[in-house]
Amino acid sequence: MSQTLAHIAGRPIGPGQPPYVVAEMSGNHNGDIQRALDLITAAAEAGADAVKIQTYTADTITLDHDGPGFRIQGGLWDGRRLHELYAEAHTPWDWHAPLFEQARRVGVTLFSSPFDFTAVDLLEDLGAPAYKIASFELVDLPLIRRCAATGRPLVMSTGMASEVEIAEAVEAARGAGAKDLIVLHCTSAYPAPMSSMNLATLADMAKRFGVMTGLSDHTLGTAASVAAVALGAVFIEKHFTLSRAAGGVDSAFSLEPAELADLVRSCRGAWEALGHIAYGPGEAEAGSASMRRSLYVSAPVRKGEAFSAANVRSVRPGQGLPPKHLDAVVGQRATRDIPFGEPLDWSMVEGGAPA
């Protein structure tokens, strides 16, 4: 099963469309609603298609417990208790309505990753135009079914997921009614090393699961996203902050506004450069074709004189015979006097063009 295009808030996404670029706010609001509002404005000004938030509370995503597994070991958040980290990073639910209003005001789409059924209920009440399943929730098939049952477009990240787990998630989504489905390749490391990206997976994923594919990119910089677009990704998601220096749970691997604008330009430029299969001179090359090499008289030739390497050369510009005819011309005789610098054509050659 395959699909042609998805639509989020009326914007078509898929083959033949510019890549859909999403700025992921995550916890980069740093607990300040004004900063969250400013992030939405900055993302719109940078040209992003959408801003994504996350809808959970510490209590809906984990337990307030300090037993085995409830404290992070290694990486960016080493030593943090899960409940403490999520309490800091979450987007308060009473912020959601003003965030959606701000997005409408500045002309950018806003949608969210819900982490439980109550989050879906809240987002439904607010008219969220799409849902995103985070990589860590891809194994939560009941949550996938709940999101898919809304009939809204569904985007799913696949960090850490096996082929079987991805197949189960896609089947759950489609079985519950998902039609506009996009699956994102992802490496769930923060930041993710370039060597871990394995972007060659994109084409295989599209073929294997019959879905449109994109990239949830946790690398530093924009190169992986641009490469993904060149490999057929139709959707790019990248974490976004106003300033890495200001700190925040995700700021270390997030783009600043000028970098997000560069990401948008570069991804759309990569998509535009893909074009279509084409051979021969294109419209943009029209002015260059006249500067190709061709055969010119490089020394005066008298009528009846033989052409030779001494009086015919392959040079620029391209107004004479193509250079491939040099061997056919050499040894033949001139039909008239030809001055230096004249482009050669078959009317000047006894016998004319070879049969």
Buried (B, 14 or more C-beta within 10 A) or exposed (E): EEEEBBBBBEBBBBEEBBBBBBBBBBBBBBBEBEBBBBBBBBBBBBBBBBBBBBBBBBEBBBEEEEEEEBBBEEEBBEEBBBBBBBBBBBBEBEBBEEBBEBBEEBEBBBBBBBBBEBBBEBBBEBEBBBBBBBBBBBBBBEBBBBBBBBEBBBBBBBBBBEEEBBEBBBEBBBEBBBBBBBBBBBBBBBBBEBEEBEBEBBEEBBEEBBBBBBBBBBBBBBEBBBBBBBBBBBBBBBBBBBEBEEEBBBBBBBBBBEBBBBBBBBBBEBBEEEEEEEEEEEEEEEEEEEEBBBBBBBEEBEEEEBBEEEBBBBBEEBBBBEBEBBEBBBEBBBBEEBEEEBBBBBEBBEEEEEE
